[in-house]
């Protein structure tokens, strides 16, 4: 008996996870429930056009001028040599062999030339634009009547209504005014 209850609970939770967060499951009922008022009287599936704000992005490329100096010819001045890594006699220091560090000191030339380079710059622009999409919802006749029709500016492209068997399509109203 306990196993049967656990299985039915797991089956209900699994169905809820698959149906998504907007679905409502009532124990023992397989009826459609209105998404807005939770009524189960004469609910039917309808396609409704809704506003959906979209984000579009584009990348702009430009360049920035940057000056730099290229030095003239230089010449060597002095050679240096220094002994490094000597054992200091400290028992806590690691043992190492002495090493010669050599370098040459240079005298800079007396002339330099200024050049300009163009540094490539990238800018990403994101803009929110209005959009539309069709959604399938379970609605009762009272909620279907209360659903306001969207006013769509003239010249706006809307996606075609889905063709689903047994689903009623709520129409949208097209505005005759010129968009601003």
TIPARO-111872 format. One line per field, with one value per atom (N, C-alpha, C): residue in one letter; atom name; x negated, y negated, z negated. Coordinates in Angstrom, 1 decimal. Each point is the difference from the previous one (the first is absolute). Layout:
N
resn: A ... .
name: CA ... .
X: X ... .
Y: Y ... .
Z: Z ... .
//
This chain:
180
resn: X X X X X X X X X X X X X X X X X X X X X X X X X X X X X X X X X X X X X X X X X X X X X X X X X X X X X X X X X X X X X X X X X X X X X X X X X X X X X X X X X X X X X X X X X X X X X X X X X X X X X X X X X X X X X X X X X X X X X X X X X X X X X X X X X X X X X X X X X X X X X X X X X X X X X X X X X X X X X X X X X X X X X X X X X X X X X X X X X X X X X X X X X X X X X X X X X X X X X X X X X X X X X X X X X X X X X X X X X X X X X X X X X X X X X X X X X X X X X X X X X X X X X X X X X X X X X X X X X X X X X X X X X X X X X X X X X X X X X X X X X X X X X X X X X X X X X X X X X X X X X X X X X X X X X X X X X X X X X X X X X X X X X X X X X X X X X X X X X X X X X X X X X X X X X X X X X X X X X X X X X X X X X X X X X X X X X X X X X X X X X X X X X X X X X X X X X X X X X X X X X X X X X X X X X X X X X X X X X X X X X X X X X X X X X X X X X X X X X X X X X X X X X X X X X X X X X X X X X X X X X X X X X X X X X X X X X X X X X X X X X X X X X X X X X X X X X X X X X X X X X X X X X X X X X X X X X X X X X X X X X X X X X X X X X X X X X X X X X X X X .
name: N CA C N CA C N CA C N CA C N CA C N CA C N CA C N CA C N CA C N CA C N CA C N CA C N CA C N CA C N CA C N CA C N CA C N CA C N CA C N CA C N CA C N CA C N CA C N CA C N CA C N CA C N CA C N CA C N CA C N CA C N CA C N CA C N CA C N CA C N CA C N CA C N CA C N CA C N CA C N CA C N CA C N CA C N CA C N CA C N CA C N CA C N CA C N CA C N CA C N CA C N CA C N CA C N CA C N CA C N CA C N CA C N CA C N CA C N CA C N CA C N CA C N CA C N CA C N CA C N CA C N CA C N CA C N CA C N CA C N CA C N CA C N CA C N CA C N CA C N CA C N CA C N CA C N CA C N CA C N CA C N CA C N CA C N CA C N CA C N CA C N CA C N CA C N CA C N CA C N CA C N CA C N CA C N CA C N CA C N CA C N CA C N CA C N CA C N CA C N CA C N CA C N CA C N CA C N CA C N CA C N CA C N CA C N CA C N CA C N CA C N CA C N CA C N CA C N CA C N CA C N CA C N CA C N CA C N CA C N CA C N CA C N CA C N CA C N CA C N CA C N CA C N CA C N CA C N CA C N CA C N CA C N CA C N CA C N CA C N CA C N CA C N CA C N CA C N CA C N CA C N CA C N CA C N CA C N CA C N CA C N CA C N CA C N CA C N CA C N CA C N CA C N CA C N CA C N CA C N CA C N CA C N CA C N CA C N CA C N CA C N CA C N CA C N CA C N CA C N CA C N CA C N CA C N CA C N CA C N CA C N CA C N CA C N CA C N CA C N CA C N CA C N CA C N CA C N CA C N CA C .
X: -0.8 0.8 -0.9 -1.0 -0.9 -0.7 -0.4 -0.7 0.9 1.2 1.0 0.1 0.1 0.2 -1.3 -1.1 -1.3 -0.1 0.4 -0.1 1.0 1.2 0.9 -0.5 -0.6 -0.6 -1.1 -0.9 -1.1 0.5 1.0 0.6 0.5 0.7 0.6 -1.1 -1.1 -1.1 -0.7 -0.2 -0.6 0.8 1.3 0.9 0.0 -0.1 -0.1 -1.4 -1.0 -1.3 0.0 0.6 0.0 1.0 1.1 1.0 -0.5 -0.9 -0.5 0.6 -0.5 0.4 1.4 0.6 1.3 1.1 -0.3 1.1 0.5 1.3 0.6 0.5 -0.4 0.5 0.8 1.2 0.9 0.2 -0.1 0.0 1.3 -0.1 1.1 0.8 -0.4 0.7 -0.9 0.6 -0.7 0.6 0.7 0.6 -0.9 0.3 -0.7 0.4 -0.9 0.3 -0.5 0.8 -0.3 -1.3 -0.9 -1.2 0.1 1.1 0.2 0.8 1.1 0.9 0.1 -0.7 0.0 1.3 1.0 1.3 -0.2 0.9 -0.1 1.3 0.7 1.3 -0.3 0.2 0.0 -1.3 -1.1 -1.3 -0.4 -0.7 -0.5 -1.3 -0.8 -1.3 0.2 -0.7 0.1 -1.4 -0.3 -1.2 0.2 -0.9 0.1 -1.3 0.1 -1.2 -0.4 -1.2 -0.5 -1.2 -0.2 -1.2 -1.2 -1.1 -1.2 -1.2 -0.6 -1.1 -1.2 -0.7 -1.2 -1.2 -1.1 -1.3 -0.7 -0.5 -0.8 -1.3 -1.1 -1.3 -0.7 -0.9 -0.8 -1.4 -1.0 -1.4 -0.4 -0.6 -0.5 -1.5 -0.7 -1.5 -0.4 -1.1 -0.6 -1.5 -0.7 -1.4 -0.3 -1.0 -0.5 -1.4 -0.4 -1.3 -0.9 -1.2 -0.9 -1.4 -0.6 -1.4 -1.0 -1.1 -1.1 -1.3 -1.1 -1.3 -0.9 -0.6 -1.0 -1.4 -0.8 -1.3 -0.9 -1.0 -1.0 -1.1 -1.1 -1.0 -0.7 -0.2 -0.8 -1.3 -0.9 -1.3 -0.3 -0.8 -0.3 -1.0 0.1 -0.8 -1.0 0.6 -0.8 0.5 -0.9 0.5 -0.1 1.0 0.0 0.1 -0.6 0.1 0.1 1.0 0.2 0.2 -0.5 0.1 1.3 0.9 1.2 0.2 0.9 0.3 -1.2 -0.7 -1.1 0.6 -0.8 0.4 -0.4 0.9 -0.3 -0.4 0.0 -0.4 1.2 1.2 1.2 0.5 0.1 0.4 1.5 0.8 1.4 0.2 -0.9 0.1 -0.4 0.7 -0.3 -1.4 -0.6 -1.4 0.1 -0.9 0.0 -1.4 -0.2 -1.3 0.0 -1.1 -0.1 0.2 0.6 0.3 -0.4 -0.5 -0.4 1.2 0.4 1.0 -0.7 0.2 -0.7 1.0 -0.3 0.8 -0.8 0.5 -0.6 0.8 -0.6 0.7 -0.1 1.1 0.0 0.3 -0.6 0.3 1.0 1.1 1.1 -0.4 0.5 -0.2 0.6 -0.5 0.5 1.2 0.5 1.1 1.1 1.2 1.1 1.1 0.8 1.0 1.4 0.9 1.4 0.8 0.7 0.9 1.4 1.0 1.3 0.5 0.6 0.6 1.5 0.7 1.5 0.3 0.6 0.3 1.5 0.3 1.3 0.8 1.2 0.9 1.3 0.6 1.2 1.0 1.3 1.1 1.2 0.6 1.2 1.2 1.0 1.2 1.2 0.7 1.2 1.2 1.0 1.3 1.2 0.9 1.2 1.1 0.6 1.0 1.2 1.2 1.2 0.1 0.7 0.2 1.3 0.4 1.2 -0.2 0.8 -0.1 1.4 0.2 1.3 -0.2 0.9 0.0 1.3 -0.1 1.1 0.4 1.3 0.4 1.3 0.3 1.3 0.8 1.1 0.8 1.5 0.7 1.4 0.7 1.2 0.7 0.0 0.1 0.0 -1.3 -1.1 -1.4 -0.3 0.5 -0.3 0.6 1.2 0.7 -0.7 -0.7 -0.7 -1.4 -0.5 -1.3 0.0 -0.8 0.0 -0.8 0.5 -0.7 -1.2 -1.1 -1.2 0.2 -0.5 0.0 -1.4 -0.1 -1.2 -0.2 -1.2 -0.2 0.0 0.5 0.0 -1.5 -0.1 -1.4 -0.8 0.6 -0.8 0.2 -1.1 0.1 0.4 1.0 0.4 -0.2 -0.3 -0.2 1.4 0.0 1.3 0.6 1.3 0.7 -0.3 -0.2 -0.3 1.3 -0.2 1.1 0.1 0.9 0.1 1.4 0.3 1.3 0.7 1.2 0.8 -0.4 -0.8 -0.4 0.5 0.7 0.6 -1.0 -0.1 -0.9 0.7 -0.5 0.5 -0.7 0.7 -0.6 -0.6 -0.8 -0.6 0.5 0.0 0.5 -1.2 0.0 -1.1 0.4 -0.9 0.2 -0.1 0.8 0.0 -0.9 -0.4 -0.8 -1.4 -0.7 -1.4 -0.8 -1.0 -0.8 -0.9 -0.3 -0.8 -1.4 .
Y: 1.2 -1.2 -1.3 0.1 -1.2 -0.2 1.1 -0.1 -0.7 0.4 -0.6 -1.5 -0.5 -1.4 -0.7 0.6 -0.6 -0.1 1.0 0.0 -1.0 -0.1 -1.0 -1.5 -0.2 -1.3 -0.3 1.0 -0.2 -0.3 0.7 -0.2 -1.4 -0.5 -1.3 -1.1 0.2 -0.9 0.0 1.2 0.1 -0.7 0.1 -0.6 -1.5 -0.5 -1.5 -0.5 0.8 -0.5 -0.1 1.0 -0.1 -1.1 -0.2 -1.0 -1.4 -0.2 -1.4 -0.7 -1.3 -0.7 -0.6 -0.1 -0.7 1.0 1.3 1.0 0.2 0.3 0.3 1.4 0.8 1.4 0.1 0.6 0.2 1.5 0.6 1.4 0.6 1.1 0.7 -0.6 -1.1 -0.6 -0.1 0.2 -0.1 -1.1 -1.0 -1.1 -1.1 -0.9 -1.2 -1.0 -0.8 -1.1 -1.3 -1.0 -1.3 -0.5 -0.6 -0.5 -1.2 -0.8 -1.2 0.1 0.7 0.1 1.4 1.0 1.4 0.7 -0.6 0.7 1.2 1.0 1.1 0.1 -1.1 0.1 -0.4 0.9 -0.2 -0.6 0.3 -0.6 0.7 -0.8 0.5 -0.7 0.6 -0.5 -1.1 -1.1 -1.1 -0.5 -0.5 -0.7 -1.5 -0.6 -1.4 -0.7 -1.1 -0.8 -0.9 0.1 -0.8 -0.8 -1.1 -0.8 0.8 -0.1 0.6 -0.9 -0.6 -0.9 0.8 -0.3 0.8 -0.9 0.6 -0.7 0.3 -1.0 0.2 -0.7 0.6 -0.5 -0.2 -0.9 -0.2 -0.5 0.3 -0.3 -1.2 -1.0 -1.2 0.1 -0.3 0.0 -1.4 -0.4 -1.3 0.1 -1.1 0.0 -1.3 0.1 -1.1 -0.2 -1.3 -0.3 -0.1 0.6 0.0 -0.3 -1.0 -0.4 0.8 0.3 0.7 -0.5 0.2 -0.5 1.2 0.0 1.0 -0.7 0.6 -0.6 0.1 -0.9 0.1 1.0 0.2 1.0 -0.3 1.0 -0.1 0.8 -0.2 0.7 0.5 1.1 0.6 -1.0 0.0 -0.9 0.9 0.7 0.8 1.4 1.0 1.3 0.2 0.7 0.2 1.5 0.4 1.3 0.0 0.8 0.1 1.5 0.4 1.4 0.0 0.9 0.2 1.4 0.2 1.4 0.6 -0.8 0.5 0.6 1.0 0.5 -1.0 -0.4 -1.0 0.6 1.3 0.6 0.2 -0.4 0.1 1.5 0.7 1.4 0.1 -1.0 0.1 -0.3 -0.7 -0.3 1.2 0.1 1.1 -0.1 1.2 0.0 -0.2 -0.8 -0.2 -0.3 0.1 -0.3 -1.5 -0.7 -1.4 -0.1 -1.0 -0.2 -1.5 -0.1 -1.3 -0.6 -1.2 -0.8 -1.1 0.1 -0.9 -0.9 -1.2 -0.9 -1.2 -0.6 -1.1 -1.2 -1.1 -1.3 -0.7 -0.5 -0.7 -1.5 -0.7 -1.5 -0.2 -0.7 -0.2 -1.0 0.2 -1.0 -1.3 -1.0 -1.4 -0.4 0.9 -0.3 1.1 -0.4 1.0 -0.5 0.9 -0.4 0.4 -1.0 0.3 0.6 1.1 0.7 0.0 0.2 0.2 1.4 0.7 1.3 -0.1 0.8 0.1 1.2 -0.2 1.1 0.4 1.3 0.4 0.1 -0.6 -0.1 0.7 0.8 0.7 -0.5 -0.2 -0.5 0.9 0.6 0.8 -0.8 -0.2 -0.8 1.0 -0.1 0.8 -0.9 0.3 -0.8 0.9 -0.4 0.7 -0.5 0.9 -0.4 0.8 -0.6 0.8 1.1 1.1 1.2 0.6 1.0 0.7 1.5 0.8 1.5 0.5 1.2 0.7 0.9 0.1 0.9 0.8 1.3 0.8 0.1 -0.4 0.0 0.6 0.5 0.6 -1.1 -0.5 -1.1 0.4 -0.5 0.2 -1.1 0.1 -1.0 -1.4 -0.1 -1.3 -0.7 0.8 -0.6 -0.3 0.8 -0.3 -1.3 -0.3 -1.3 -1.1 0.2 -1.1 -0.3 1.0 -0.2 -1.2 -1.0 -1.2 0.3 -0.5 0.2 -1.0 0.5 -0.8 -0.9 -1.3 -0.9 0.1 0.4 0.2 -1.1 -0.7 -1.1 0.5 -0.9 0.4 0.2 1.1 0.3 0.9 0.4 0.9 1.4 0.8 1.4 0.8 0.8 0.9 1.4 0.9 1.4 0.6 1.0 0.6 0.7 0.1 0.7 1.5 0.7 1.4 0.8 1.0 0.8 1.3 0.0 1.1 0.5 1.2 0.6 -0.3 -0.6 -0.2 -1.2 -0.9 -1.2 -1.2 -0.9 -1.2 -1.1 -0.8 -1.1 -1.3 -0.7 -1.4 -1.0 -0.8 -0.9 -1.2 -0.7 -1.2 -1.2 -1.2 -1.1 -0.8 -0.3 -0.8 -1.5 -0.8 -1.4 -0.7 -1.0 -0.7 -1.2 -0.4 -1.2 0.3 -1.1 0.2 0.1 0.9 0.1 -1.2 -0.4 -1.2 0.1 .
Z: 0.0 0.0 0.0 -0.8 -0.1 1.3 0.6 1.3 1.1 0.0 1.0 -0.2 -1.2 -0.3 0.4 -0.3 0.4 1.5 0.7 1.5 0.6 -0.5 0.5 -0.3 -1.1 -0.3 0.9 0.2 0.9 1.5 0.4 1.3 0.2 -1.1 0.0 0.1 -0.8 0.0 1.3 0.6 1.3 1.1 0.0 0.9 -0.2 -1.2 -0.3 0.6 -0.2 0.5 1.5 0.7 1.5 0.5 -0.7 0.5 -0.2 -0.9 -0.1 -1.2 -0.3 -1.1 0.1 1.3 0.1 -0.1 0.1 -0.1 -1.4 -0.1 -1.3 0.0 -1.0 0.0 -1.3 0.3 -1.1 -0.2 -1.2 -0.2 0.5 0.8 0.4 1.2 0.5 1.1 1.2 1.2 1.2 0.9 -0.7 0.7 0.3 1.0 0.2 -1.0 -0.5 -0.9 0.6 -0.2 0.5 -0.6 0.8 -0.4 -0.9 0.3 -0.8 -1.2 0.0 -1.1 -0.7 0.6 -0.6 0.1 0.8 0.2 0.9 -0.1 0.9 0.8 0.2 0.7 1.5 0.9 1.4 0.5 -0.7 0.5 1.3 0.8 1.3 0.2 0.9 0.4 1.0 -0.2 0.9 0.3 1.2 0.3 -0.2 -0.7 -0.3 0.3 0.7 0.4 -1.2 -0.5 -1.1 0.4 -0.8 0.2 -0.6 0.7 -0.6 0.4 -1.0 0.3 0.3 1.1 0.5 -0.2 -0.2 0.0 1.3 0.7 1.2 -0.3 0.6 -0.3 1.4 0.0 1.2 -0.5 0.8 -0.3 0.9 -0.6 0.7 -0.1 1.1 0.0 0.4 -0.7 0.3 -0.4 0.2 -0.4 -0.7 -0.8 -0.9 0.4 0.3 0.3 -1.3 0.1 -1.2 0.5 -0.6 0.4 -0.8 0.7 -0.7 0.6 -0.8 0.4 0.3 1.2 0.4 -0.2 -0.9 -0.2 1.2 0.0 1.0 -0.4 0.8 -0.3 -1.3 -0.8 -1.2 0.1 -1.0 0.1 -1.4 -0.1 -1.3 -0.7 -1.3 -0.8 -0.9 -1.0 -0.9 -0.1 -0.2 -0.4 -1.5 -0.6 -1.4 -0.3 -1.1 -0.5 -1.5 -0.5 -1.4 -0.4 -1.2 -0.4 -0.9 0.3 -0.8 -0.4 -0.9 -0.5 -0.8 -0.7 -0.8 -1.3 -0.5 -1.4 -1.0 -0.9 -1.0 -1.3 -0.1 -1.3 -0.9 0.4 -0.8 0.1 -1.1 0.1 0.4 -0.1 0.4 1.5 0.6 1.5 0.8 1.2 0.9 0.5 0.3 0.5 1.5 0.6 1.4 0.5 1.3 0.6 0.4 -0.2 0.5 1.5 0.4 1.5 0.4 1.2 0.5 0.7 -0.3 0.7 0.8 1.3 0.9 0.8 0.2 0.8 0.5 1.1 0.6 -0.2 -0.4 -0.1 1.4 0.5 1.3 -0.2 1.0 0.0 1.1 -0.4 0.9 1.1 1.2 1.1 -0.3 0.7 -0.3 0.8 0.9 0.8 -0.1 0.0 0.0 1.0 0.5 0.9 -0.6 0.2 -0.5 1.1 -0.3 0.9 -0.6 0.8 -0.5 0.4 -0.9 0.4 -0.3 0.7 -0.1 -0.8 -1.2 -0.9 0.3 0.3 0.3 -1.3 0.0 -1.1 0.3 -0.9 0.2 -1.0 0.4 -0.8 0.3 -1.0 0.2 -0.5 0.9 -0.4 -0.1 -1.1 -0.2 -0.1 0.7 -0.1 -0.2 -0.8 -0.2 1.0 0.8 1.0 -0.3 0.4 -0.2 1.0 -0.5 0.9 -0.4 0.7 -0.3 0.2 -0.8 0.2 -0.4 0.6 -0.3 -1.1 -1.0 -1.1 0.0 -0.4 -0.1 -1.5 -0.3 -1.4 -0.2 -1.1 -0.4 -0.6 0.6 -0.5 0.0 -1.0 0.0 0.9 0.4 0.9 -0.6 -1.4 -0.6 0.1 -0.2 0.1 1.4 1.0 1.4 0.4 -0.6 0.4 -0.7 -1.1 -0.7 0.6 0.8 0.5 1.0 -0.3 0.9 1.3 1.1 1.2 0.1 0.5 0.1 1.2 -0.2 1.1 0.6 1.3 0.6 1.0 -0.1 0.9 1.5 0.9 1.4 0.5 0.8 0.5 -0.8 -1.2 -0.9 0.4 0.1 0.3 -1.2 0.1 -1.1 0.5 -0.9 0.5 0.4 0.9 0.4 -1.2 0.0 -1.1 0.2 -1.2 0.1 0.5 0.8 0.4 -0.8 -1.0 -0.9 0.0 0.1 0.0 -1.3 0.0 -1.2 -0.8 0.6 -0.7 0.7 -0.7 0.5 -0.1 1.1 0.0 -0.3 -1.0 -0.4 0.9 0.7 1.0 -0.6 0.7 -0.4 0.9 -0.6 0.7 0.6 1.3 0.6 0.0 -0.5 -0.1 1.3 0.3 1.3 -0.1 -1.2 -0.2 0.5 0.4 0.4 -1.3 0.0 -1.2 -0.2 -1.2 -0.3 0.5 .
//
